[in-house]
Amino acid sequence: MSGVEVITFGCRLNTYESEVMRAEAEKAGLNNAILVNTCAVTGEAVRQARQAIRRARRDNPHARIIVTGCAAQTEKHTFAEMAEVDAVLGNEEKLKSANYRALPDFGVSAEEKLRVNDIMSVKATAPQMVKHIDGHVRAFIQVQNGCDHRCTFCIIPYGRGNSRSVPMGSVVDQARKLTESGYREIVLTGVDATSYGTDLPGEPTLGLLAKTLLKQVPDIRRLRLSSIDSIEADRHLLDLIADEARFMPHLHLSLQHGDDMILKRMKRRHSSADALHFVNEVRRLRPEISIGADMIAGFPTETEEMFGNAVRLAEEAQIAHLHVFPYSPRPGTPAARMPQLDRALVKERAARLRATGHMLHQSHLDRMVGTRQWLLVENNGLAHTENFTLVAAPGLSPRALVEVDIIGHNGKHLDMQLTAASAA
């Protein structure tokens, strides 16, 4: 191989940062290199990264393999001790070209491979400019990094550091650059995006940032948020949901559970009633909105009744896009020291919660049939509606915005036909 290849795991923020990494590595003159941008959210994510590293070495015996990302930050020795790995960079180090110029020689010790500093010492997030997001028709913009909360199951603050925001003007500049490159949809991303602005002068909010973007960059056709914490949603955000057509009617919520005792043991800041109230309020403001959510099954001490409350919340909130994670103990977190459930029970409950999610998704697809929708066409013969429902779009050009009638679904995605105006 030649050039720089990037393998990305995890969240949209990682996807965005992978483009920054590629640009910085190329600026440094790096060649014949594979950058692996890891995720630490579950033990399975770490296992998959290690597996990908071994595969990359088999397929590219002479390439340099550089591992970075959240798992590299939190488990640096795990990766440095892999014979396949040539260097390990921390989450801050991966974004600077100087670190790609100062890589260790081949065959050094595990300790010499490490370029991982204390992420908690990082106090600001420098704006990073990219012109495109490889393989995506939607562009991601980092607006925030890190997290000040300490949910008992979560290792991510130790991989990302404390919360810090990108200045609003830099976000506007990045959005303008991406729209000039042809992107019609922008997705704002962060580790705890709804905490945006608490460290900036005047403490602007995520909702105010979104309002400002739509006003100052009129070429943004569709603006979307990645995962948010509903308890932090501000009035500006609710105004956008109610009144702004270019703000997409889809929210992905970090719910995590539906039982109040488990939520307390997770150290979450909302109750099940808070979550349901928020969902009902945004549906009142924007009836066509769809809701996605992350939920964990099998958290330590979870009883069958507590699990039932999680299922019940998913049903009452009509979660159309439910992402289910079987609880995975992360070393160093308080939840890993709590009484654990049997792994077979954790997997069984995750399967049951996924079955609920599947049923809710089918109901959502049923409701979409007979509606008229605008689609953003992607690279793989698929598209997404404004409320982030997947649609089969064979033969349509990537990045096209088209109006269609939804005529059915196959249980996984919607089927469509072009409206008369679009067909013409």
Secondary structure, DSSP 8 states (H G I E B T S, - for coil): --SEEEEE-S-HHHHHHHHHHHHHHHHTT--SEEEEEE--SSHHHHHHHHHHHHHHHHH-TTSEEEEEEHHHHHSHHHHHT-TT-SEEE-TTGGG-HHHHHS---TT--TGGGEE---GGG---------S--TT-SEEEEE-EE--S---TT--HHHHH-S-EE--HHHHHHHHHHHHHTT--EEEEE-SSGGGTTTTSTT---HHHHHHHHHHH-TT--EEEE-SB-GGG--HHHHHHHHH-TTB-SEEEEEEE-S-HHHHHHHT-S--HHHHHHHHHHHHHH-TT-EEEEEEEES-TT--HHHHHHHHHHHHHTT-SEEEEEE----TTSGGGGS----HHHHHHHHHHHHHHHHHHHHHHHHHHTT-EEEEEE-TTSEEE-TT--EEE-TT--TT-EEEEEEEEE-SSSEEEEE-HHHH-
